[in-house]
Amino acid sequence: MLFNPAQVRGASVDLNQLLNTMPSMTWCADAEGLTTFVNTDILTFTGRHAQDFLDLRFTQAVHPSDRLRLLECWQMAWQDQNKFSCEFRFERYDGTYHWVRSDARPLLSDDGTLLGWLGNCTLIHDLKVAQERTAVLQELGSLLQTVGTTSAALNIILNRGVTNVGACGGAIGIVRQATNELLLVTEQDCRAATLGVWREISLALSTPGTDTVQSGTAQFFRSRNDLLKQYTGLRTTLETNVQALAVLPLRTDDQTKGVLLLAFDQPQRFDDQERAFLSDLAHLCAQVMERTRLLEDLQRSEQRHRTLFDALPNILWSSTQEGQVLHFNEHWRDFTGLPSQPVGLSWTDAVHPEDRPKILQARNEGLRNGTAYEVEFRLRRHDGAYHWHFCRVTPLRPEQATEEFQWLGYAVHVHDRVMVERTLERSEARLRSLVTATTQIVWTTTPEGELQVPQPDWTSFTGQGPTEYAGWGWNEAVHPEDREVTYRAWSQALKTHQMYEVEHRLRRHDGQYQWFLVRAVPVFEETGELVEWIGIHSNVHQQKRMELHRAQLERLVHESHDLIGMTTLAGRLQYLNPAGQALLGLNEEGVQDTVWSDVLPPEAHQFTRNELVPHVLQAGSWVGDINLRHIPTGQAFPVSTNMFTISDPRTLTPKLVAITARDVRERQAAEAAQRELNALLRQRVEERSREVERLDRFNHHLLDSAGEGVFGLDLTGRITFANRAALKMTGFALEDMLGHFQHDLLHPPRSDGSSTSVPVPLLRESDQEASARSGEAQCQSPAEATFLRKDGSSFPVEYTASPVRGNHGDREGTVVTFRDVTQRQRSQEALLQANRELKRSNQDLEEFAYVTSHDLQEPLRSVASFTELLVRRYGQDDTQAQVYANMILDGVHRMKAIIQDLLTYSRVRAENQQPMQVDLEKVMQVVTQSMHAAIEHSAARISWDPLPTVTGDSSQLTQIFQNLLSNALKFRSGDQVPVVHVGVEKGAEAWLFEVRDNGIGIDAEYFDRIFDVFQRLHRREQYEGTGMGLAIVKRVVDRHQGQLWVTSTVGEGTTFHFTLPIV
């Protein structure tokens, strides 16, 4: 079945219109997974037509990189009939791709059959971009810990930045203070000509990069026109593909140390979110540059201190055996501002208070053991700032020592080194905490893509050891359904040396799979040689589960037909779902301005204030029925309500009150209607019971009054009831018949013990099926049997059996009706005997008629012969004698014709017929041939339709056509040429013939008379004949089981109609 909202109509709202008014991009698919509908929000967003999405064309609007993953997710959900959820990039009307999340659930019929799918698409582009960019910054933070050179670090940052923000190229420049120039140090897909020649450009010139250094603020050019409008000198050098530009300062310690430049091949919005990300990226670049500078400064500082140590330019001092400092060199005074010859431990005043215990403890231990000691501490400079120093105090060898000069100490200024180390320690600690907090797995591979040994994070999560994850063995820890996608993505990254990114499920050491976002970047030497791959598995399993659960909960609340809302403890509405808004007559804007008392009728305020609210706050929940008010109309209506508090999970203090309410007007109306219906049903049941009792009495009276015997049988053939007539005819009492098998009780056995009659049938199964289909009772045709009386005598019966069916059409038994046919059989036997006598009498009569006609014709021939002799001998000259003689001859001829017709008429009987297939076409030819002389004499025109073949007696059928055609030629009008047509038409069961002429016609009052024997309508002088022709025709038609009738109009003609059965 197809699920197409265009073909679905609700009671009052068109589903198509409803889906188009939903506040989200909504789509539908049929049971085969093919798109059948998208609403106007999707069409508006994409700028496409509805037919562009039908069937599987939906993916044409999806980013090519996401299509395969979308189809795999859809195929999995469609096969399992589970909920569908997938994130992908959707093409907008302006050609840009935006991230959306599509969710759908299957629509099932009552019997579980899949009807189709209903889904929607939610824009998550800003969230996705923010997540990706946060992940990029986190990933870069992790990757930079493993990169040793500034060039490699800046290359990684620039590569990821260009890729993530969709730039077509980028570059990083640093300020060279010595020459007051901006120096290009690294670039990505961006030639120098992109922004003019500024690989080494003076800060005095006005370019996007130098102006950003001078101002210390970022510049964002949303279009090429904006850029060229401010920097007209770039018109000849700016690449045509640059359509937007972002230039951001790299600042540390309130100084601009360089710029980050990103070029775009499409105009950009540069909204607050994008600007924040680009600023974070620039800040990361500045931190990397500063870290490199500090490391270089540290190296220079250590080198300088080693040189100074050799030349003794550091703070130096000497002390006695007891550790009393006698003298500091000039560097002490220059640095601390204190005198070179301190008193006692006054020199400790220059040591940071927190470091004094440490340095005094080291001094005391050294003095006690007589060994050198070292310590780092902070020394106060003359301006009050504390700087770290490295101190080493060594006892002099005896040959070098004097009485006052026993120990030699020096302090090296290591403040820069310590600060760098502390900075690096804090940075590393933050990064380690970030990796741990985000449950990331960091891994590295060889340039060929094989995991390097060891991989502690990978082994800790997956349980795979080096031998197991070697080569492509790590892919075995990937979910089987995700391995192919992972393999293709990793192979493509290895081939192109581009960033690797994929999402897949990874098997934990306990066998459970969790979702991870995987990213890896190639690391290159400055020579461009690929060194390794650094990758991170970011655990997004909980995020995916939370997103799914949140979406499900939001859908549940949004789609609920019940009111769902939340209020503050003071009763102000914080949220109300669409069903609640519709129920109370509020819109989205009006919810925030409404308090709970506004939706209550006035009479409910006191109960709510004094009882309901205190109970909810004290007990935590309340369930019951209350009345709410439709705010626009003021109409109150009842609802079933559940109210409960929502507490702060940390303090368990109630913060909000959640409310669910269901409109119970329909339920109360249904309950009232149900009560009325129950009362009506009880009344009808009572009336029906009385009617059943009345019908039962009537049926018993009817059965007992019937003259025929009636008894009932169950499915086993046992008698369940019998009426008085049945008991009277069989001689049994009612108790003698009930419960007994009808066949054993009523059918007498033969002498050999076999049954003399078949049992009354209970209807065949086919009859049951036909009855169930038609919904009508079925009976068998009457049958005959022999029943046995109680006294042992038997009598013949005719019976019928009718099924008794239940409410579902199942047969429950049989009702048998029978009558005693003894007298009828006797009458039938008498009738058969009479028929045999009649047949014998008819045969005798036919023989008599034949003999009589033969004997009558013999004297007539003698009379005719002798009359002719008398005329020839004596009447030659006697005219009168000739007239009389002719009259005698005419009488003889007429008498002969009458006798011949009577003989023909008597022979037309059914038992004399010899049925056979008769071709009436040949019969017509024979008739017209035999009447050839009469036809030529009258110049008649005879025609007929193609005549069929019928079953009958050939000679008798010939008699029909011959007599009818003879009458047509005989009874013609004056000198008019006779026109006769024989027509035929096939009916459902018989052939219909007609013989039509244009003769004198017949008055309607004679229509029945003309078919009688010897009936004439004209004098013999006008039309000769015996009056037997039509009587013979009628007798032949009757004997062939046909019908004969006539239609006629006097003066116009006559049509004789007759039928013959179809073969």
C-alpha positions, 0 to 999 in steps of 0.5 A: 500500500502507498502512503501518500498524503495527497490521497488521505483526507481527514474528517475536517482537515486536509492532511496535505494542508496540515503537513504544509502548515507544520513548523518544520520540514516534513516528508513522507515515504511509502512502504517501499521506502520511496519519497511520496511527499515533501511539504512547502518548507522543504521546497522553500529551503531547497528552491526545488520542485516537489517532483525533484524529491519523489522516489529516490531523488531526495538524495540529489539535494544531499551533499555528495559526501553524505549520500552513501551514509544517508542511504545506509541509515535509511536502508537499515531503518526501512529493513528493521521498521525502526525509527530513522535518524541521520545527520547530513548536509542539505543543499539550500536554494543559494547552493550552500550546504547546511547541516540538518538532522532528519528523523522519521518513524514508521506508520503501522496499521492495526495488524502491524502492516507497514503503511509508510513513513512520516519524517521531518528535517531539523536545521542543526547547522549552527550547532554542528558547526560549533561542535565541529569547530570546538572539536577542531580546537580541542584536536589541535590542542592535542596535536600541538603537544606532539609537534616540535617545530613552529612551522609544523604547528602553524601548518597544522593550524592553517590546514585545519582552519582552511578546511573547517571554515570552507576557505579556499586558502590561507596564510600566516605572517609574523612581524620582524621588528628589526626591519619593521616588515611583515614576513610570510612564514606559511601558506595553504592553497594560497599563492602570493598574488592572492593579496599582492606581493607581501611575502616581505612587505613593509609595515608602512604600506597599506595592505589588509595584513599590515593595517591589521598589524598596525590597528591590532583589530581583525578585518572581515571583508564579506565580499570582493567589492568590500575588499577592493573598495578599501584596497583599490591597489589589489585590483590587478593582483587579487586572484579572481577566485577570492570573493571574501577575506578575513584578516586577524591579528596574532596578539600576545602580551598586548602586542601584535606579533603577526596576522592570520589571513583566510581567503574565500571563493564565495561571499561570506556572512562572518556572523558572530559565531564564525568571528569567534571561531576565527578569533580562537584560531588566531589566538591559538596561532599566537600562543604557538608563536609565543611558546616558540619564542619563549623556548628560543629565549630560554635557550638563549638565556641558558646559553648566556648564563653559562657564558656569564657563569664562566666569566663570573658575571652572576650574583656571587658571594662568599661566606664563613664556615658557619655560613655567614655571608661576608660579601656579594658582588656588584650584581647583587647590589645592581639587582636587589638594591641591597648593600654588598655586605649584609648583616647576619641573615638580612640578605634573606629579606630579598628572598620571596617569603614563600621560598625562605624556609626552603633556602634556609633548610638547604643551607643548614643541611649543606653546612651540617654535611659540608656538601654543596647544595642547590636551590631555586628561589625567587629573588626580589628585584630593586623594583619589587618584582620577584625573579627566579634564580638558580643558586649553587653553594659549594665548599672550597677545597682547603687549599683554596679556602681562607678563614673567612672565605670557606663557601662560594655561592652564585645565583643565576637568573633563570626566571625566563626558563622557569616561567616557560616551564611553568607555562608548558606544565600548565598547558600540558596539564590542561591538554591532558585534562581535556583529553581525559574529560572528553574520553578521547583516544589519541593514536599515531600511525606510520606514513603507510597507515599502520598503528605505531607501537605502543598505543596505550589509549587504543589498547585500554579501550579496545583490549587489542594488543600490538599483534591484534591491531597490527596492519589492518587488524585495528579495523576488526574492532570497528562495528561490522556495518561500519567497516566498509565506510571506515576502510574507504575513508582511511584508504582515501586519506592515505592516498590523498594525504588529506584529513581523515574523518569518519564516524563509526562504532568501536568495540569496547574491551567488554564487547559493547560498541560505542559511537566515535567521531574519528579525525586524523591529520598528516604530519609533514616535515619542512621538506614536505615529506610525510612523517606520520599520522596523528588521530583522535577518537572522540567519544560521541556515544552519549551525545548521540544517545542524548540527542536521540532521547531528547528528540524523542521526548520533544516529539512526544511532548509536541505531538501529545494530544494532552496539555503538557506544561510547566509553571514556576512555583509562583504559577507563571507559565514557562512552557505549554505544548501545542495541544495545551495552547489550543485547549486554552486558546493561547498562542506562543507569545501569550504563554509567557504572560499567563499565570496558572490562575488565568486558566482557572474559572473564578470558582476554582481559585480558592480551592487551588490556592488553599488546597491544591497548590499546598498539597502539590508542594508538600506531597510532590504530586496531585492527581484529580479532575478540575475545571480549566477555562478557555481564555478567549471565550471564558468557557470552563471545561473539565480535565483529568489532571496530574501535577507534580514538582520538578526539583533541582537534582543537586539540592532536591529543592522544588523549582518548577511544577509540571502539569498534564491535563486531558480534556474529558468532555468527550469521555464524560459525554461518552459515559453519559451516552453509554449510560443512556445506551445501557438503559436503552439496551436493558429495555430492548433486552427485556422487550426482546426477551418478551418477544422471544417468549412470544415467538417461542410459544407461537413456533410451538403452536405453529409446529403443532398445528402443521399438517406435515411432520417436523423434527430437528437433528443435531450435528450427530444426527440425534433428534432434538424435537418433533411436532405433533404431526411427526409423532402421529404419523410415526406412532412414537411418543416425544420421549421415545424420539428425543436423543435417539439417532433418526436413522436407527429409529425411523428407517427399517433394515432389510432382511440381511440387516442393511439399511432400506433407505439412506439417512436424511442428509445433514447438507454437504459442506459445499452447501454450507459454504454456499449458504454462508456466502449468500447469507440465506438458508439452503434446503435440499430438493425434496427426496423420498424415503421409507419411514418406520412406525413404532408398531413396525409398519412402514410408510413412504414419505417425501422430505426436505432437510434445511440447515440451522445456522448460528450467528456466524454462519456455522451449521448447528443442526438440521430441520427435517419436514416430511409428509406421508405420500402413500395416497399420492403414490396410489394416485400416481399409479392410477394415473400411470395406468390411465395413461397406458390405457389412453396411449393404447386407445390413441393407437387404436384410434389411429389405426381406425382413422387410417382404415376408415379413410382408406375404406371411405376413399374407395367408394368415392373413387367408384362414384367419381369413376362411374360419374365420369362414365355417365357423362361421357356416354349419356351427357354429351348433349345434355348440358344440365347433366354435365353440370350435375355430374361436375357437381358430383365430381367436385363433391367427391374431390372435396370429400377426398381432400377432407379425408386426407387432411383428417388423416394428416391431422390424426397422425400429428402426435408426439409419439409419432415424431422421429426427432432428428437434426433438421436443417430448415434451410433445406426444408424451405428449399423443398417447400418452395420447389414443391410449390413452384407452379403456384409461385409462378402462377401468382408471380409471388416473391418468396424470401427468408432469413438464414434458417437454423438447424432444429430438433424435430420431425422433418415431415411435420416441420415441412408441413408448417412452412408449406401450409403457411406459404400456401395460405399466403399465396391463396389469400392475396388481395386482388391482383396484388403480387404476393410478397412473403418473407420468413424471418427468424430471431434467436431468443434465450431458449427458443428460435422465434419464426415469423411468416409475413405476407401482404394479403387480405389480412384477418380481423382480430376477433378471429385470431383464436378461431382460425386454428380450430378444425374445419374453421373457414372465414370465407365461402368456398366459392371465394377461397378453396380449402378444407379449413384444416391447414392452420389446425395442422400447423398448430398441432405440429407446433404444439407437439414440438413444444412451441407456441403459435400466434398471429398478428394481422391488419385487415387489408395490409397483411398477416404475420404468423409467429411460432417458436421452436426450442433451441438445440 
